[in-house]
Amino acid sequence: MWANIEEFYLEVDAKIYCLKLNGGLERLEWVRPLLEDGGVQKIVHNYNFALVLLARQEIKLNGVMGDTMLLGYVNDPSV
């Protein structure tokens, strides 16, 4: 069993934008160039999960500088 991408959040200049896919993946094409651009630094939550979900849509996630879930674990493994 796998999840589907339902929403996508982007933070740009301290503003957070939510892209709701509403069951259609066409909107994901709007952010494909950004996701695949290794020159654009990204911080993600649960990188491995995001990598698999995006790969199912043939989108390569490049330029990832950190994973908040992993960093949270490193900071405090008991949480």
GUVO-748924 format. One record per atom (N, C-alpha, C): x, y, z; residue number from 1; atom name. Coordinates in nm, 3 decimals, padded with zeros to 5 digits. Each point is the difference from the previous one (the first is absolute). Layout:
% GUVO-748924
X, Y, Z, NUM, CA .
...
//
This chain:
% GUVO-748924
00.084, -00.118, 00.000, 1, N .
-00.084, 00.118, 00.000, 1, CA .
00.089, 00.124, 00.000, 1, C .
-00.031, 00.093, -00.089, 2, N .
00.076, 00.124, -00.009, 2, CA .
-00.093, 00.119, 00.004, 2, C .
00.052, 00.108, 00.049, 3, N .
-00.076, 00.125, 00.005, 3, CA .
00.008, 00.070, -00.135, 3, C .
-00.088, 00.094, -00.018, 4, N .
00.002, 00.084, -00.119, 4, CA .
00.032, 00.142, 00.042, 4, C .
00.055, 00.076, -00.091, 5, N .
00.029, 00.140, 00.028, 5, CA .
-00.132, 00.077, -00.007, 5, C .
-00.038, 00.062, 00.110, 6, N .
-00.125, 00.076, 00.006, 6, CA .
00.025, 00.150, 00.000, 6, C .
00.104, 00.041, 00.071, 7, N .
00.034, 00.142, 00.011, 7, CA .
00.150, 00.015, -00.010, 7, C .
00.039, 00.119, -00.038, 8, N .
00.141, 00.031, -00.014, 8, CA .
00.021, 00.139, 00.058, 8, C .
00.094, 00.015, 00.091, 9, N .
00.024, 00.129, 00.065, 9, CA .
00.135, 00.055, -00.043, 9, C .
00.003, 00.129, -00.029, 10, N .
00.122, 00.069, -00.037, 10, CA .
00.012, 00.126, 00.085, 10, C .
00.120, 00.026, 00.049, 11, N .
00.025, 00.126, 00.068, 11, CA .
00.092, 00.083, -00.087, 11, C .
-00.045, 00.120, -00.032, 12, N .
00.078, 00.092, -00.082, 12, CA .
-00.004, 00.137, 00.067, 12, C .
00.116, 00.055, 00.029, 13, N .
00.009, 00.132, 00.064, 13, CA .
-00.089, 00.009, 00.125, 13, C .
00.009, -00.100, 00.085, 14, N .
-00.072, -00.007, 00.127, 14, CA .
-00.151, -00.010, -00.016, 14, C .
-00.048, -00.031, -00.119, 15, N .
-00.142, -00.024, -00.022, 15, CA .
-00.018, -00.147, -00.036, 15, C .
-00.104, -00.063, 00.055, 16, N .
-00.025, -00.141, -00.026, 16, CA .
-00.118, -00.013, -00.095, 16, C .
00.021, -00.076, -00.105, 17, N .
-00.103, -00.023, -00.101, 17, CA .
-00.039, -00.147, 00.001, 17, C .
-00.128, -00.027, -00.011, 18, N .
-00.051, -00.137, -00.004, 18, CA .
-00.058, -00.027, -00.137, 18, C .
00.050, -00.103, -00.064, 19, N .
-00.050, -00.042, -00.131, 19, CA .
-00.081, -00.127, 00.023, 19, C .
-00.132, 00.010, -00.004, 20, N .
-00.088, -00.117, 00.018, 20, CA .
-00.019, -00.067, -00.135, 20, C .
00.026, -00.130, -00.005, 21, N .
-00.008, -00.072, -00.126, 21, CA .
-00.141, -00.048, -00.031, 21, C .
-00.085, -00.010, 00.102, 22, N .
-00.140, -00.039, -00.021, 22, CA .
-00.017, -00.123, -00.089, 22, C .
00.083, -00.099, 00.023, 23, N .
-00.012, -00.125, -00.074, 23, CA .
00.064, 00.001, -00.137, 23, C .
00.041, 00.116, -00.049, 24, N .
00.065, 00.008, -00.131, 24, CA .
00.146, 00.039, 00.017, 24, C .
00.085, -00.059, -00.079, 25, N .
00.143, 00.026, 00.014, 25, CA .
00.051, 00.103, -00.100, 25, C .
-00.090, 00.058, -00.080, 26, N .
00.044, 00.096, -00.100, 26, CA .
00.069, 00.120, 00.065, 26, C .
-00.050, 00.042, 00.115, 27, N .
00.059, 00.116, 00.068, 27, CA .
00.142, -00.028, 00.047, 27, C .
00.033, -00.125, 00.020, 28, N .
00.135, -00.035, 00.040, 28, CA .
00.100, 00.041, -00.108, 28, C .
-00.046, 00.004, -00.124, 29, N .
00.086, 00.043, -00.111, 29, CA .
00.042, 00.146, 00.016, 29, C .
-00.079, 00.080, 00.071, 30, N .
00.035, 00.140, 00.022, 30, CA .
00.130, 00.012, 00.078, 30, C .
00.023, -00.092, 00.094, 31, N .
00.119, 00.008, 00.086, 31, CA .
00.111, -00.095, -00.042, 31, C .
-00.023, -00.080, -00.103, 32, N .
00.103, -00.095, -00.046, 32, CA .
00.134, 00.070, -00.026, 32, C .
00.004, 00.111, -00.076, 33, N .
00.130, 00.064, -00.025, 33, CA .
00.071, 00.042, 00.128, 33, C .
-00.075, 00.048, 00.097, 34, N .
00.058, 00.040, 00.128, 34, CA .
00.055, -00.121, 00.075, 34, C .
-00.076, -00.109, 00.004, 35, N .
00.043, -00.120, 00.072, 35, CA .
00.122, -00.064, -00.063, 35, C .
00.009, 00.003, -00.131, 36, N .
00.109, -00.067, -00.069, 36, CA .
00.125, 00.088, -00.014, 36, C .
-00.011, 00.129, 00.031, 37, N .
00.113, 00.092, -00.011, 37, CA .
00.091, -00.016, 00.121, 37, C .
00.118, -00.056, -00.022, 38, N .
00.095, -00.020, 00.109, 38, CA .
00.058, 00.130, 00.052, 38, C .
-00.013, 00.108, -00.077, 39, N .
00.050, 00.130, 00.043, 39, CA .
-00.091, 00.069, 00.100, 39, C .
-00.121, -00.049, 00.016, 40, N .
-00.094, 00.055, 00.097, 40, CA .
00.006, -00.086, 00.125, 40, C .
00.049, 00.058, 00.109, 41, N .
00.015, -00.075, 00.124, 41, CA .
-00.137, -00.028, 00.062, 41, C .
-00.014, -00.122, 00.051, 42, N .
-00.127, -00.041, 00.059, 42, CA .
00.023, -00.068, 00.135, 42, C .
-00.093, 00.022, 00.090, 43, N .
-00.005, -00.074, 00.125, 43, CA .
-00.134, -00.071, 00.001, 43, C .
00.000, -00.130, 00.023, 44, N .
-00.123, -00.079, -00.007, 44, CA .
-00.026, -00.068, 00.134, 44, C .
-00.119, -00.051, 00.016, 45, N .
-00.035, -00.082, 00.116, 45, CA .
-00.022, -00.142, -00.050, 45, C .
00.071, -00.095, 00.059, 46, N .
-00.009, -00.141, -00.039, 46, CA .
00.045, -00.019, -00.145, 46, C .
00.126, 00.030, -00.023, 47, N .
00.059, -00.002, -00.134, 47, CA .
-00.022, -00.132, -00.074, 47, C .
00.024, -00.111, 00.065, 48, N .
-00.013, -00.129, -00.069, 48, CA .
-00.142, -00.025, -00.049, 48, C .
-00.099, 00.036, 00.081, 49, N .
-00.139, -00.017, -00.039, 49, CA .
-00.034, 00.092, -00.117, 49, C .
00.044, 00.126, 00.008, 50, N .
-00.023, 00.096, -00.108, 50, CA .
00.067, -00.047, -00.128, 50, C .
00.120, -00.055, 00.013, 51, N .
00.075, -00.048, -00.116, 51, CA .
-00.077, -00.110, -00.072, 51, C .
-00.056, -00.094, 00.075, 52, N .
-00.076, -00.110, -00.059, 52, CA .
-00.129, 00.051, -00.066, 52, C .
-00.075, 00.085, 00.071, 53, N .
-00.125, 00.051, -00.056, 53, CA .
00.024, 00.079, -00.129, 53, C .
00.103, 00.083, 00.000, 54, N .
00.029, 00.078, -00.121, 54, CA .
00.054, -00.089, -00.112, 54, C .
00.079, -00.100, 00.035, 55, N .
00.052, -00.092, -00.102, 55, CA .
-00.114, -00.075, -00.069, 55, C .
-00.107, -00.028, 00.072, 56, N .
-00.116, -00.066, -00.061, 56, CA .
-00.061, 00.088, -00.108, 56, C .
00.024, 00.132, 00.008, 57, N .
-00.049, 00.094, -00.101, 57, CA .
00.111, 00.041, -00.097, 57, C .
00.112, -00.075, 00.006, 58, N .
00.117, 00.025, -00.085, 58, CA .
00.057, 00.140, 00.020, 58, C .
00.000, 00.045, 00.125, 59, N .
00.058, 00.129, 00.036, 59, CA .
00.123, -00.029, 00.086, 59, C .
00.112, 00.061, -00.037, 60, N .
00.125, -00.018, 00.074, 60, CA .
00.016, 00.117, 00.096, 60, C .
00.016, -00.029, 00.126, 61, N .
00.017, 00.102, 00.103, 61, CA .
00.149, 00.027, 00.017, 61, C .
00.044, 00.116, -00.044, 62, N .
00.141, 00.038, 00.005, 62, CA .
00.019, 00.124, 00.087, 62, C .
00.120, 00.019, 00.051, 63, N .
00.033, 00.120, 00.076, 63, CA .
-00.045, -00.003, 00.144, 63, C .
-00.023, -00.118, 00.055, 64, N .
-00.046, -00.009, 00.139, 64, CA .
00.118, 00.021, 00.094, 64, C .
-00.016, 00.097, 00.090, 65, N .
00.106, 00.036, 00.093, 65, CA .
-00.023, -00.058, 00.139, 65, C .
-00.122, -00.043, 00.030, 66, N .
-00.028, -00.054, 00.132, 66, CA .
-00.138, -00.062, 00.009, 66, C .
-00.017, -00.080, 00.104, 67, N .
-00.126, -00.069, 00.026, 67, CA .
-00.040, 00.032, 00.144, 67, C .
-00.110, 00.072, 00.019, 68, N .
-00.040, 00.041, 00.134, 68, CA .
-00.033, -00.118, 00.090, 68, C .
-00.051, -00.108, -00.056, 69, N .
-00.032, -00.117, 00.082, 69, CA .
00.130, -00.064, 00.052, 69, C .
00.097, -00.014, -00.086, 70, N .
00.129, -00.057, 00.040, 70, CA .
00.071, 00.091, 00.100, 70, C .
-00.002, 00.130, -00.026, 71, N .
00.065, 00.094, 00.091, 71, CA .
-00.068, 00.001, 00.137, 71, C .
-00.131, -00.017, 00.002, 72, N .
-00.072, -00.009, 00.128, 72, CA .
00.044, -00.121, 00.079, 72, C .
00.020, -00.111, -00.069, 73, N .
00.045, -00.123, 00.067, 73, CA .
00.142, 00.017, 00.053, 73, C .
00.087, 00.060, -00.080, 74, N .
00.138, 00.022, 00.043, 74, CA .
00.003, 00.091, 00.123, 74, C .
-00.087, 00.100, 00.000, 75, N .
-00.006, 00.095, 00.110, 75, CA .
-00.052, -00.065, 00.129, 75, C .
-00.101, -00.087, -00.012, 76, N .
-00.057, -00.065, 00.118, 76, CA .
-00.063, -00.133, -00.040, 76, C .
00.076, -00.110, 00.006, 77, N .
-00.050, -00.130, -00.043, 77, CA .
-00.116, -00.053, 00.084, 77, C .
-00.024, 00.056, 00.117, 78, N .
-00.106, -00.052, 00.087, 78, CA .
-00.139, 00.049, -00.042, 78, C .
-00.005, 00.097, -00.088, 79, N .
-00.130, 00.057, -00.040, 79, CA .
-00.061, -00.084, -00.109, 79, C .
//
